[in-house]
Amino acid sequence: MINKFFLAFIFMMSFINVHHLYALEFSCDFEEVHSNGTVNQGIVLLKKDKLRYEYYDDDLFIIFVEGEQTYLFDKKTNTSKNIKNNLDSIQIIMKLANQFPYIKKDFKEKDTHIKIELNSQNNFIKRISIDSKRARLSLYLKNCILDKTINNIFFKFNPVFEYR
């Protein structure tokens, strides 16, 4: 009798969406290299449908994404601005992150072309190439900490808490 329940359990578990078992949560340093040669550095945090993309340069800003909403936080004035809709590239990257580890290496949607290169050592994302009307850049992820819980406080933008 126990074997039947065990087999039924395994059968039901096989239908559960596997990516929830691999809920991607990470923090990485990044280097953003634009086609015009401009280079920016910072840190990116991702947890489920939340993203924090923070430039180290105080003249730049922090991007916060929560679900369908995107906010820009100006570090100089300590003010945030809601961008009514996510930028196409951010939406696509969030969608791909939710599919990890089963992501496509080459993806086109809404006039945006994204290519992903994986690190051969840990099979995690090493480089994201973005080619769109708004930007052409490569995003290099370094010093990634995978699957370590990130407190939700670091995804809040009013007030903003420093993550280091």
N, CA, C and O atoms as a DFTB+ gen file, in Angstrom:
656 C
 N C O
     1  1       0.822      -1.191       0.000
     2  2       0.000       0.000       0.000
     3  2       0.870       1.261       0.000
     4  3       0.584       2.211      -0.729
     5  1       1.935       1.272       0.819
     6  2       2.827       2.427       0.875
     7  2       3.502       2.642      -0.469
     8  3       3.690       3.785      -0.888
     9  1       3.864       1.584      -1.139
    10  2       4.497       1.706      -2.451
    11  2       3.578       2.399      -3.453
    12  3       4.054       3.180      -4.277
    13  1       2.265       2.130      -3.401
    14  2       1.318       2.789      -4.309
    15  2       1.286       4.290      -4.055
    16  3       1.298       5.083      -4.996
    17  1       1.244       4.683      -2.766
    18  2       1.247       6.104      -2.444
    19  2       2.550       6.763      -2.869
    20  3       2.560       7.883      -3.380
    21  1       3.650       6.046      -2.649
    22  2       4.951       6.559      -3.044
    23  2       5.013       6.763      -4.566
    24  3       5.484       7.799      -5.034
    25  1       4.540       5.782      -5.332
    26  2       4.522       5.899      -6.797
    27  2       3.596       7.025      -7.240
    28  3       3.926       7.764      -8.167
    29  1       2.444       7.164      -6.594
    30  2       1.513       8.246      -6.931
    31  2       2.154       9.600      -6.638
    32  3       2.002      10.545      -7.411
    33  1       2.876       9.689      -5.512
    34  2       3.563      10.923      -5.151
    35  2       4.608      11.289      -6.199
    36  3       4.671      12.434      -6.646
    37  1       5.422      10.320      -6.589
    38  2       6.449      10.569      -7.611
    39  2       5.797      10.975      -8.927
    40  3       6.286      11.880      -9.604
    41  1       4.710      10.325      -9.294
    42  2       3.997      10.647     -10.533
    43  2       3.483      12.091     -10.490
    44  3       3.625      12.822     -11.471
    45  1       2.888      12.511      -9.364
    46  2       2.368      13.875      -9.247
    47  2       3.508      14.888      -9.247
    48  3       3.394      15.953      -9.854
    49  1       4.590      14.566      -8.578
    50  2       5.724      15.492      -8.521
    51  2       6.341      15.727      -9.887
    52  3       6.911      16.787     -10.143
    53  1       6.228      14.738     -10.768
    54  2       6.808      14.897     -12.099
    55  2       6.083      15.956     -12.919
    56  3       6.613      16.434     -13.922
    57  1       4.877      16.327     -12.502
    58  2       4.123      17.344     -13.232
    59  2       4.299      18.746     -12.662
    60  3       3.822      19.719     -13.245
    61  1       4.977      18.851     -11.534
    62  2       5.216      20.171     -10.950
    63  2       6.221      20.914     -11.812
    64  3       7.183      20.326     -12.307
    65  1       5.997      22.186     -11.986
    66  2       6.899      23.005     -12.786
    67  2       8.280      23.018     -12.134
    68  3       8.445      23.548     -11.035
    69  1       9.255      22.447     -12.797
    70  2      10.589      22.236     -12.233
    71  2      11.289      23.547     -11.893
    72  3      12.065      23.584     -10.938
    73  1      11.045      24.618     -12.632
    74  2      11.840      25.825     -12.373
    75  2      11.571      26.420     -10.994
    76  3      12.392      27.186     -10.490
    77  1      10.443      26.087     -10.376
    78  2      10.221      26.578      -9.024
    79  2      11.170      25.914      -8.032
    80  3      11.502      26.496      -6.999
    81  1      11.604      24.703      -8.345
    82  2      12.574      24.036      -7.493
    83  2      13.940      24.705      -7.604
    84  3      14.764      24.602      -6.696
    85  1      14.171      25.384      -8.709
    86  2      15.440      26.061      -8.954
    87  2      15.258      27.577      -8.901
    88  3      15.938      28.302      -9.628
    89  1      14.355      28.065      -8.054
    90  2      14.088      29.496      -7.987
    91  2      15.414      30.247      -7.919
    92  3      16.167      30.128      -6.952
    93  1      15.672      31.005      -8.945
    94  2      16.947      31.684      -9.080
    95  2      17.012      32.875      -8.137
    96  3      16.139      33.743      -8.140
    97  1      18.059      32.897      -7.336
    98  2      18.310      33.996      -6.411
    99  2      19.816      34.182      -6.376
   100  3      20.552      33.250      -6.052
   101  1      20.275      35.377      -6.708
   102  2      21.719      35.589      -6.738
   103  2      22.071      37.050      -6.575
   104  3      21.240      37.943      -6.739
   105  1      23.347      37.263      -6.242
   106  2      23.941      38.597      -6.296
   107  2      25.238      38.453      -7.077
   108  3      25.975      37.484      -6.898
   109  1      25.511      39.418      -7.941
   110  2      26.735      39.415      -8.753
   111  2      27.236      40.837      -8.916
   112  3      26.452      41.785      -8.970
   113  1      28.546      40.974      -8.991
   114  2      29.112      42.213      -9.501
   115  2      28.905      42.181     -11.008
   116  3      28.892      41.109     -11.613
   117  1      28.745      43.349     -11.615
   118  2      28.621      43.369     -13.073
   119  2      29.528      44.424     -13.685
   120  3      29.911      45.404     -13.045
   121  1      29.852      44.189     -14.935
   122  2      30.543      45.170     -15.757
   123  2      29.722      45.290     -17.028
   124  3      29.510      44.309     -17.741
   125  1      29.268      46.496     -17.303
   126  2      28.403      46.788     -18.431
   127  2      29.250      47.504     -19.482
   128  3      29.718      48.619     -19.249
   129  1      29.447      46.867     -20.635
   130  2      30.295      47.429     -21.684
   131  2      29.412      47.789     -22.871
   132  3      28.816      46.917     -23.504
   133  1      29.335      49.090     -23.165
   134  2      28.489      49.578     -24.258
   135  2      29.257      49.588     -25.578
   136  3      30.487      49.590     -25.595
   137  1      28.512      49.595     -26.676
   138  2      29.129      49.560     -28.004
   139  2      29.986      50.798     -28.273
   140  3      30.877      50.751     -29.121
   141  1      29.732      51.913     -27.562
   142  2      30.539      53.124     -27.754
   143  2      31.789      53.133     -26.874
   144  3      32.539      54.110     -26.871
   145  1      32.017      52.045     -26.126
   146  2      33.208      51.931     -25.287
   147  2      32.998      52.312     -23.834
   148  3      33.883      52.086     -23.009
   149  1      31.850      52.882     -23.500
   150  2      31.556      53.239     -22.116
   151  2      31.460      51.978     -21.268
   152  3      30.856      50.983     -21.670
   153  1      32.069      52.041     -20.082
   154  2      32.029      50.905     -19.162
   155  2      31.482      51.386     -17.813
   156  3      31.944      52.387     -17.265
   157  1      30.494      50.660     -17.290
   158  2      29.932      50.939     -15.973
   159  2      30.010      49.670     -15.143
   160  3      29.934      48.559     -15.669
   161  1      30.163      49.854     -13.831
   162  2      30.234      48.700     -12.938
   163  2      29.228      48.858     -11.815
   164  3      28.808      49.965     -11.476
   165  1      28.852      47.716     -11.245
   166  2      27.907      47.758     -10.148
   167  2      27.599      46.376      -9.630
   168  3      28.379      45.437      -9.790
   169  1      26.436      46.271      -9.002
   170  2      25.988      44.996      -8.437
   171  2      24.543      44.754      -8.861
   172  3      23.743      45.684      -8.967
   173  1      24.235      43.497      -9.098
   174  2      22.871      43.118      -9.455
   175  2      22.399      42.046      -8.478
   176  3      23.119      41.093      -8.182
   177  1      21.180      42.223      -7.988
   178  2      20.541      41.255      -7.097
   179  2      19.257      40.800      -7.767
   180  3      18.521      41.618      -8.318
   181  1      18.986      39.518      -7.726
   182  2      17.750      39.005      -8.299
   183  2      17.142      37.989      -7.347
   184  3      17.828      37.119      -6.810
   185  1      15.842      38.122      -7.155
   186  2      15.094      37.204      -6.291
   187  2      13.674      37.117      -6.834
   188  3      12.909      38.078      -6.744
   189  1      13.326      35.979      -7.392
   190  2      12.002      35.735      -7.970
   191  2      11.656      36.839      -8.961
   192  3      12.297      36.940     -10.007
   193  1      10.658      37.671      -8.659
   194  2      10.247      38.721      -9.595
   195  2      10.797      40.088      -9.199
   196  3      10.271      41.121      -9.614
   197  1      11.870      40.088      -8.384
   198  2      12.479      41.337      -7.917
   199  2      13.901      41.441      -8.445
   200  3      14.635      40.455      -8.510
   201  1      14.271      42.661      -8.821
   202  2      15.611      42.919      -9.333
   203  2      16.098      44.240      -8.768
   204  3      15.339      45.203      -8.654
   205  1      17.378      44.272      -8.414
   206  2      18.056      45.521      -8.039
   207  2      19.312      45.585      -8.884
   208  3      20.149      44.683      -8.832
   209  1      19.445      46.644      -9.658
   210  2      20.569      46.832     -10.564
   211  2      21.194      48.157     -10.189
   212  3      20.690      49.216     -10.564
   213  1      22.298      48.103      -9.444
   214  2      22.869      49.309      -8.858
   215  2      24.252      49.604      -9.417
   216  3      25.153      48.767      -9.373
   217  1      24.395      50.809      -9.940
   218  2      25.698      51.264     -10.413
   219  2      26.513      51.749      -9.225
   220  3      25.970      52.369      -8.310
   221  1      27.826      51.469      -9.231
   222  2      28.701      51.954      -8.174
   223  2      28.907      53.467      -8.271
   224  3      29.107      54.124      -7.249
   225  1      28.863      54.020      -9.460
   226  2      29.045      55.453      -9.684
   227  2      27.862      56.211      -9.070
   228  3      26.713      55.980      -9.446
   229  1      28.146      57.117      -8.126
   230  2      27.083      57.875      -7.467
   231  2      26.368      58.838      -8.404
   232  3      25.287      59.325      -8.074
   233  1      26.954      59.124      -9.574
   234  2      26.283      59.982     -10.548
   235  2      25.213      59.214     -11.327
   236  3      24.399      59.811     -12.032
   237  1      25.221      57.902     -11.196
   238  2      24.226      57.085     -11.889
   239  2      23.121      56.714     -10.895
   240  3      22.952      57.407      -9.891
   241  1      22.384      55.669     -11.140
   242  2      21.172      55.406     -10.377
   243  2      21.069      53.924     -10.034
   244  3      21.946      53.123     -10.360
   245  1      19.979      53.591      -9.373
   246  2      19.645      52.199      -9.065
   247  2      18.322      51.894      -9.764
   248  3      17.384      52.688      -9.703
   249  1      18.253      50.752     -10.421
   250  2      17.011      50.298     -11.035
   251  2      16.421      49.231     -10.129
   252  3      17.097      48.268      -9.766
   253  1      15.160      49.407      -9.766
   254  2      14.426      48.413      -8.989
   255  2      13.287      47.879      -9.855
   256  3      12.558      48.650     -10.479
   257  1      13.141      46.577      -9.888
   258  2      12.024      45.958     -10.601
   259  2      11.279      45.092      -9.608
   260  3      11.870      44.292      -8.882
   261  1       9.976      45.269      -9.591
   262  2       9.122      44.393      -8.788
   263  2       7.911      44.055      -9.642
   264  3       7.062      44.904      -9.915
   265  1       7.850      42.798     -10.057
   266  2       6.767      42.368     -10.938
   267  2       6.827      43.122     -12.251
   268  3       7.831      43.065     -12.962
   269  1       5.769      43.819     -12.570
   270  2       5.672      44.561     -13.828
   271  2       6.137      46.009     -13.703
   272  3       6.150      46.739     -14.694
   273  1       6.514      46.429     -12.509
   274  2       6.871      47.826     -12.278
   275  2       8.386      48.013     -12.216
   276  3       9.109      47.183     -11.666
   277  1       8.849      49.124     -12.795
   278  2      10.262      49.485     -12.766
   279  2      10.400      50.889     -12.173
   280  3       9.662      51.807     -12.530
   281  1      11.358      51.032     -11.264
   282  2      11.603      52.313     -10.611
   283  2      13.072      52.684     -10.773
   284  3      13.954      51.829     -10.695
   285  1      13.319      53.958     -10.997
   286  2      14.678      54.493     -11.015
   287  2      14.864      55.296      -9.740
   288  3      14.056      56.166      -9.415
   289  1      15.936      54.996      -9.022
   290  2      16.248      55.727      -7.799
   291  2      17.487      56.570      -8.061
   292  3      18.550      56.039      -8.383
   293  1      17.350      57.882      -7.921
   294  2      18.455      58.819      -8.118
   295  2      19.232      58.920      -6.811
   296  3      18.700      59.376      -5.798
   297  1      20.490      58.493      -6.838
   298  2      21.297      58.469      -5.612
   299  2      21.649      59.869      -5.114
   300  3      21.864      60.062      -3.918
   301  1      21.711      60.844      -6.019
   302  2      22.062      62.213      -5.612
   303  2      20.922      62.881      -4.862
   304  3      21.136      63.528      -3.837
   305  1      19.710      62.722      -5.379
   306  2      18.561      63.413      -4.786
   307  2      17.736      62.521      -3.853
   308  3      16.794      62.986      -3.210
   309  1      18.098      61.241      -3.786
   310  2      17.341      60.272      -2.984
   311  2      15.858      60.251      -3.334
   312  3      15.002      60.174      -2.453
   313  1      15.567      60.321      -4.622
   314  2      14.180      60.272      -5.088
   315  2      14.014      59.117      -6.077
   316  3      14.958      58.724      -6.764
   317  1      12.812      58.593      -6.130
   318  2      12.535      57.520      -7.071
   319  2      11.459      57.944      -8.052
   320  3      10.614      58.790      -7.756
   321  1      11.513      57.337      -9.221
   322  2      10.575      57.648     -10.291
   323  2      10.081      56.324     -10.858
   324  3      10.872      55.446     -11.202
   325  1       8.762      56.193     -10.951
   326  2       8.173      54.989     -11.514
   327  2       8.157      55.105     -13.030
   328  3       7.601      56.051     -13.588
   329  1       8.768      54.140     -13.682
   330  2       8.648      54.045     -15.131
   331  2       7.445      53.153     -15.343
   332  3       7.453      51.999     -14.914
   333  1       6.430      53.650     -15.984
   334  2       5.137      52.959     -16.051
   335  2       5.247      51.507     -16.501
   336  3       4.562      50.643     -15.955
   337  1       6.073      51.232     -17.457
   338  2       6.241      49.862     -17.937
   339  2       7.715      49.501     -17.900
   340  3       8.590      50.354     -18.051
   341  1       7.968      48.214     -17.693
   342  2       9.356      47.751     -17.752
   343  2       9.935      48.023     -19.123
   344  3       9.223      47.984     -20.127
   345  1      11.216      48.297     -19.165
   346  2      11.918      48.365     -20.430
   347  2      11.924      46.973     -21.033
   348  3      12.019      45.988     -20.300
   349  1      11.824      46.867     -22.349
   350  2      11.743      45.560     -23.003
   351  2      12.868      44.626     -22.581
   352  3      12.623      43.455     -22.292
   353  1      14.100      45.130     -22.542
   354  2      15.242      44.282     -22.184
   355  2      15.102      43.736     -20.772
   356  3      15.419      42.574     -20.522
   357  1      14.630      44.563     -19.851
   358  2      14.471      44.121     -18.467
   359  2      13.387      43.056     -18.386
   360  3      13.559      42.049     -17.699
   361  1      12.274      43.268     -19.078
   362  2      11.197      42.272     -19.091
   363  2      11.707      40.932     -19.601
   364  3      11.412      39.889     -19.017
   365  1      12.458      40.957     -20.669
   366  2      12.962      39.720     -21.270
   367  2      13.933      39.030     -20.330
   368  3      13.865      37.813     -20.160
   369  1      14.839      39.788     -19.714
   370  2      15.809      39.196     -18.797
   371  2      15.103      38.591     -17.580
   372  3      15.493      37.523     -17.109
   373  1      14.078      39.260     -17.074
   374  2      13.321      38.711     -15.948
   375  2      12.620      37.409     -16.353
   376  3      12.563      36.460     -15.571
   377  1      12.096      37.373     -17.564
   378  2      11.445      36.164     -18.058
   379  2      12.450      35.019     -18.181
   380  3      12.163      33.885     -17.798
   381  1      13.619      35.327     -18.716
   382  2      14.657      34.304     -18.848
   383  2      15.130      33.822     -17.480
   384  3      15.367      32.628     -17.295
   385  1      15.270      34.733     -16.525
   386  2      15.718      34.352     -15.185
   387  2      14.728      33.381     -14.541
   388  3      15.131      32.461     -13.829
   389  1      13.444      33.583     -14.789
   390  2      12.447      32.682     -14.226
   391  2      12.478      31.305     -14.867
   392  3      11.896      30.359     -14.336
   393  1      13.153      31.183     -16.005
   394  2      13.253      29.894     -16.683
   395  2      14.572      29.177     -16.364
   396  3      14.789      28.050     -16.809
   397  1      15.442      29.823     -15.601
   398  2      16.735      29.235     -15.290
   399  2      16.547      27.938     -14.519
   400  3      15.692      27.924     -13.634
   401  1      17.245      26.878     -14.763
   402  2      18.431      26.751     -15.615
   403  2      18.129      26.371     -17.063
   404  3      19.047      26.105     -17.839
   405  1      16.856      26.345     -17.425
   406  2      16.459      25.924     -18.778
   407  2      16.232      27.141     -19.671
   408  3      15.143      27.317     -20.217
   409  1      17.248      27.972     -19.818
   410  2      17.113      29.194     -20.605
   411  2      17.678      28.993     -22.001
   412  3      18.576      28.181     -22.224
   413  1      17.125      29.757     -22.930
   414  2      17.647      29.744     -24.289
   415  2      18.926      30.570     -24.320
   416  3      19.053      31.554     -23.592
   417  1      19.848      30.177     -25.142
   418  2      21.118      30.905     -25.261
   419  2      21.013      32.069     -26.254
   420  3      21.857      32.966     -26.262
   421  1      19.973      32.045     -27.085
   422  2      19.759      33.073     -28.097
   423  2      18.266      33.364     -28.118
   424  3      17.459      32.462     -28.340
   425  1      17.895      34.619     -27.888
   426  2      16.498      34.956     -27.688
   427  2      16.178      36.269     -28.398
   428  3      16.911      37.248     -28.255
   429  1      15.095      36.291     -29.155
   430  2      14.639      37.515     -29.829
   431  2      13.184      37.759     -29.478
   432  3      12.343      36.863     -29.543
   433  1      12.912      39.017     -29.099
   434  2      11.546      39.417     -28.777
   435  2      11.473      40.933     -28.782
   436  3      12.393      41.600     -28.307
   437  1      10.382      41.489     -29.318
   438  2      10.132      42.939     -29.291
   439  2      11.346      43.750     -29.743
   440  3      11.762      44.669     -29.038
   441  1      11.908      43.437     -30.876
   442  2      13.070      44.162     -31.414
   443  2      14.286      44.133     -30.491
   444  3      15.158      44.996     -30.592
   445  1      14.352      43.161     -29.603
   446  2      15.485      42.996     -28.707
   447  2      16.077      41.613     -28.930
   448  3      15.362      40.611     -28.932
   449  1      17.386      41.573     -29.116
   450  2      18.091      40.304     -29.317
   451  2      19.027      40.105     -28.136
   452  3      19.877      40.950     -27.857
   453  1      18.867      38.987     -27.445
   454  2      19.680      38.690     -26.272
   455  2      20.391      37.362     -26.481
   456  3      19.779      36.363     -26.861
   457  1      21.701      37.369     -26.224
   458  2      22.500      36.147     -26.260
   459  2      23.082      35.936     -24.872
   460  3      23.469      36.887     -24.193
   461  1      23.137      34.681     -24.463
   462  2      23.642      34.349     -23.138
   463  2      24.784      33.363     -23.259
   464  3      24.682      32.355     -23.957
   465  1      25.883      33.666     -22.566
   466  2      27.018      32.749     -22.471
   467  2      27.108      32.262     -21.034
   468  3      26.977      33.043     -20.092
   469  1      27.334      30.966     -20.879
   470  2      27.443      30.390     -19.545
   471  2      28.899      30.184     -19.153
   472  3      29.761      29.978     -20.007
   473  1      29.157      30.242     -17.872
   474  2      30.470      29.967     -17.312
   475  2      30.656      28.457     -17.300
   476  3      29.800      27.740     -16.781
   477  1      31.735      27.966     -17.848
   478  2      31.966      26.521     -17.935
   479  2      32.204      25.880     -16.574
   480  3      32.014      24.674     -16.422
   481  1      32.619      26.669     -15.576
   482  2      32.912      26.106     -14.258
   483  2      31.661      25.800     -13.442
   484  3      31.561      24.738     -12.827
   485  1      30.702      26.736     -13.436
   486  2      29.517      26.521     -12.604
   487  2      28.208      26.543     -13.401
   488  3      27.124      26.479     -12.820
   489  1      28.311      26.634     -14.715
   490  2      27.143      26.620     -15.600
   491  2      26.162      27.755     -15.286
   492  3      24.961      27.634     -15.527
   493  1      26.693      28.861     -14.744
   494  2      25.871      30.030     -14.488
   495  2      26.171      31.074     -15.565
   496  3      27.140      30.943     -16.312
   497  1      25.363      32.073     -15.634
   498  2      25.491      33.105     -16.659
   499  2      26.795      33.880     -16.475
   500  3      27.091      34.375     -15.387
   501  1      27.562      33.975     -17.551
   502  2      28.819      34.720     -17.546
   503  2      28.639      36.062     -18.265
   504  3      29.145      37.090     -17.816
   505  1      27.912      36.035     -19.385
   506  2      27.759      37.237     -20.209
   507  2      26.364      37.264     -20.811
   508  3      25.842      36.243     -21.258
   509  1      25.767      38.465     -20.812
   510  2      24.499      38.695     -21.486
   511  2      24.746      39.790     -22.516
   512  3      25.159      40.897     -22.170
   513  1      24.496      39.479     -23.765
   514  2      24.634      40.456     -24.847
   515  2      23.239      40.966     -25.203
   516  3      22.332      40.179     -25.476
   517  1      23.075      42.295     -25.196
   518  2      21.785      42.914     -25.490
   519  2      21.939      43.811     -26.705
   520  3      22.791      44.699     -26.733
   521  1      21.108      43.571     -27.705
   522  2      21.095      44.387     -28.916
   523  2      19.653      44.814     -29.159
   524  3      18.808      44.004     -29.540
   525  1      19.385      46.101     -28.934
   526  2      18.039      46.624     -29.110
   527  2      18.113      48.039     -29.676
   528  3      19.198      48.576     -29.901
   529  1      16.954      48.624     -29.897
   530  2      16.917      50.010     -30.381
   531  2      17.491      50.967     -29.340
   532  3      18.109      51.972     -29.691
   533  1      17.290      50.660     -28.077
   534  2      17.730      51.538     -26.990
   535  2      19.193      51.378     -26.622
   536  3      19.841      52.338     -26.205
   537  1      19.726      50.146     -26.778
   538  2      21.094      49.920     -26.309
   539  2      21.719      48.711     -26.983
   540  3      21.040      47.754     -27.354
   541  1      23.053      48.787     -27.132
   542  2      23.869      47.647     -27.551
   543  2      24.967      47.534     -26.514
   544  3      25.823      48.410     -26.394
   545  1      24.929      46.431     -25.759
   546  2      25.905      46.289     -24.687
   547  2      26.114      44.829     -24.336
   548  3      25.324      43.954     -24.693
   549  1      27.206      44.598     -23.623
   550  2      27.469      43.300     -23.027
   551  2      27.508      43.483     -21.525
   552  3      28.113      44.425     -21.015
   553  1      26.863      42.582     -20.829
   554  2      26.813      42.604     -19.382
   555  2      27.552      41.379     -18.874
   556  3      27.117      40.248     -19.092
   557  1      28.669      41.605     -18.197
   558  2      29.484      40.522     -17.657
   559  2      29.181      40.366     -16.173
   560  3      29.263      41.335     -15.418
   561  1      28.833      39.158     -15.752
   562  2      28.556      38.871     -14.347
   563  2      29.782      38.217     -13.722
   564  3      30.349      37.273     -14.272
   565  1      30.186      38.741     -12.551
   566  2      31.390      38.258     -11.872
   567  2      31.104      38.078     -10.383
   568  3      30.166      38.664      -9.843
   569  1      31.922      37.259      -9.734
   570  2      31.853      37.084      -8.280
   571  2      30.428      36.800      -7.798
   572  3      29.976      37.365      -6.802
   573  1      29.740      35.934      -8.505
   574  2      28.340      35.648      -8.191
   575  2      28.207      34.773      -6.956
   576  3      28.966      33.826      -6.746
   577  1      27.231      35.117      -6.159
   578  2      26.846      34.302      -5.005
   579  2      25.467      33.753      -5.333
   580  3      24.493      34.497      -5.442
   581  1      25.407      32.428      -5.488
   582  2      24.185      31.778      -5.927
   583  2      23.438      31.146      -4.758
   584  3      24.040      30.616      -3.824
   585  1      22.142      31.216      -4.835
   586  2      21.255      30.521      -3.894
   587  2      21.498      30.860      -2.431
   588  3      21.215      30.043      -1.555
   589  1      22.010      32.035      -2.155
   590  2      22.081      32.528      -0.785
   591  2      20.919      33.506      -0.640
   592  3      20.775      34.431      -1.439
   593  1      20.110      33.302       0.360
   594  2      18.909      34.124       0.535
   595  2      19.280      35.596       0.659
   596  3      20.173      35.970       1.419
   597  1      18.573      36.419      -0.105
   598  2      18.758      37.872      -0.068
   599  2      17.533      38.461       0.617
   600  3      16.400      38.202       0.209
   601  1      17.760      39.245       1.649
   602  2      16.672      39.860       2.392
   603  2      15.872      40.799       1.487
   604  3      16.453      41.561       0.714
   605  1      14.559      40.747       1.582
   606  2      13.683      41.580       0.754
   607  2      13.903      43.074       0.977
   608  3      13.530      43.884       0.128
   609  1      14.490      43.441       2.084
   610  2      14.725      44.854       2.380
   611  2      15.611      45.512       1.309
   612  3      15.506      46.716       1.073
   613  1      16.479      44.725       0.665
   614  2      17.386      45.282      -0.340
   615  2      16.700      45.533      -1.686
   616  3      17.324      46.057      -2.608
   617  1      15.435      45.168      -1.805
   618  2      14.670      45.418      -3.022
   619  2      13.695      46.576      -2.826
   620  3      12.910      46.881      -3.724
   621  1      13.738      47.213      -1.677
   622  2      12.882      48.371      -1.378
   623  2      13.590      49.640      -1.829
   624  3      14.813      49.746      -1.736
   625  1      12.820      50.595      -2.313
   626  2      13.425      51.835      -2.792
   627  2      12.965      53.049      -1.998
   628  3      13.271      54.182      -2.371
   629  1      12.237      52.829      -0.912
   630  2      11.814      53.951      -0.091
   631  2      11.687      53.465       1.344
   632  3      10.595      53.043       1.724
   633  1      12.719      53.498       2.155
   634  2      14.086      53.960       1.856
   635  2      14.915      52.871       1.187
   636  3      14.526      51.703       1.152
   637  1      16.062      53.277       0.658
   638  2      16.993      52.349       0.027
   639  2      18.041      51.939       1.060
   640  3      18.654      52.784       1.712
   641  1      18.233      50.634       1.194
   642  2      19.249      50.128       2.111
   643  2      20.455      49.676       1.309
   644  3      20.319      49.031       0.270
   645  1      21.640      50.021       1.805
   646  2      22.881      49.695       1.113
   647  2      23.158      48.209       1.180
   648  3      23.048      47.595       2.241
   649  1      23.520      47.632       0.043
   650  2      23.882      46.225      -0.022
   651  2      25.361      46.138      -0.356
   652  3      25.769      46.565      -1.435
   653  1      26.157      45.608       0.521
   654  2      27.595      45.435       0.280
   655  2      28.051      44.158       0.886
   656  3      29.232      43.820       0.798
